[in-house]
Amino acid sequence: MKIAIIGYGKMGHMIEEIALERGHEIVCRIDTNPSPTFPLKEGVRVFTPEEGFESDEFKSADVAIEFTTPTTAKDNILRAWARGVPVVCGTTGWQAQVLLDEDRRLHDHPMLIWKSNYSVGVNIFFELNKQLASAMATQPQYTPSIVETHHIHKLDKPSGTAKTLAEQIDAMYRGTMYNVRRDIPIESIREGEVPGTHTVTWDSEEDTIVITHIAKGRKGFALGAVLAAEEIANMQHSNLV
């Protein structure tokens, strides 16, 4: 599979490493300001967005993996589609649901996979959160809250993962006899180089129940994104057959 990477910082480099390990080819790298932390290997070129999206290298890609900023994600997706390249987007904080509603081109589009978190472990955590919320939906004595901690470089607050957790809890309440909206408080902490920690707490006068996911690095996120790229590339190939 030929992959284009949009956003060649820490996450982009980790995606490249995982993709190469899985036998894929990186055909194009795009970044506005490549990080000086990562010296380029001989023969590796990083395109500016203006150059990259117009390049033959980008147009040859089977899929693009996009991890950039909240202000550039939507435009990157549309520019990739204009070249016929499907996108796996991992950028959060760009008000994805609002944009999906406002722009029908982004709604349930077969050339886009977007998740608030691609980590396999986090997606298992999501399922655990939904099961616990379902059990708690008929126990009004418990009050839910969320705390998320990330590195100081993370631009969005609260994290997309924390928002997803809150939305899952709210959805469970709407599906019960109480059928009320729960505004789930989210505390956001930015410190050091923490990859990501999410804690959901259910508190009552009698006891407290806590579930936590702790990311140890970016590798889990990168692997999930590459797996999603394999999925969407296979889907596109099947549609052409």
FENPESUL-V425436 format. One record per pair of residues at least 12 apart in sequence whose C-alpha atoms are under 8 Angstrom apart, sorted by the first residue. I is the first residue (numbers start at 0). GAP is how many residues later the second one is. Records with the same first field share a line. If there is no record, write none. Layout:
I: GAP, GAP
This chain:
0: 22, 23, 24, 60, 61, 229, 232
1: 22, 23, 24, 25, 58, 59, 60, 61
2: 21, 22, 23, 24, 25, 58, 59, 60, 61, 62
3: 22, 23, 24, 25, 26, 54, 57, 58, 59, 60, 61
4: 21, 23, 24, 25, 59, 60, 61
5: 23, 24, 25, 58, 59, 60, 61, 62, 70
6: 22, 23, 24, 25, 59, 60, 61
7: 21, 22, 23, 26, 27, 38
8: 25, 26, 29
10: 56, 207, 211
11: 55
13: 204, 205, 208
14: 204, 207, 208, 210, 211
17: 201, 204, 205, 208
18: 204, 207
26: 30, 31, 33, 34
27: 17, 18, 19, 24, 29, 30, 33
28: 16, 17, 18, 23
29: 16, 17, 18, 19, 22
30: 15, 16, 17, 18
31: 15, 16, 17
32: 15
33: 12
52: 26, 27, 30
58: 24, 25, 26
60: 24
61: 23, 24, 171
62: 22, 23, 24, 25, 166, 169, 170
63: 16, 21, 22, 23, 24, 165
64: 22, 23, 24, 25, 160, 161, 164
65: 21, 22, 23, 24, 25
66: 22, 23, 24
67: 23
68: 22, 23, 25, 86
69: 21, 22, 23, 24, 25, 85, 86
70: 23
72: 16, 18, 21
73: 20
76: 12
80: 30
84: 26
85: 25, 26, 146, 147
86: 24, 25, 26, 142
87: 24, 25, 26, 137, 140, 141, 144
88: 23, 24, 25, 26
89: 24, 25, 26, 27, 28, 135
90: 25
91: 24, 64, 67, 68
92: 62, 63, 64, 66, 67
110: 121, 125
111: 120
112: 115, 119
115: 44, 45, 48
116: 43, 44, 104
117: 102, 103, 104, 105, 106, 107
118: 101, 102, 103, 104, 105, 106
119: 100, 101, 104
120: 92, 99
121: 91
124: 88
125: 39
128: 36, 39, 40, 71, 82
129: 38, 39, 42
132: 35, 36, 39, 40
133: 35, 38, 39
136: 35, 36, 39, 41
137: 38, 39, 40
140: 63, 64
141: 60, 61, 62
142: 58, 59, 60, 61
143: 40, 41, 56, 57, 58, 59
144: 39, 40, 41, 55, 56, 57
145: 16, 20, 38, 39, 40, 41, 52, 53, 54, 55
146: 15, 39, 40, 41, 42, 51, 52, 53
147: 14, 38, 39, 40, 41, 48, 49, 50, 51
148: 39, 40, 41, 42, 45, 47, 48, 49
149: 39, 40, 41, 42, 43, 44, 45, 46, 47
150: 39, 40, 41, 42, 43, 44, 45
151: 38, 39, 40, 41
153: 36
156: 31
157: 28, 29, 30
158: 29
160: 37
161: 24, 36
165: 18
168: 13, 15
169: 12, 13, 14
194: 20, 21, 22, 23
195: 18, 19, 20
196: 15, 16, 17, 18
197: 14, 15, 16
198: 12, 13, 14
199: 12
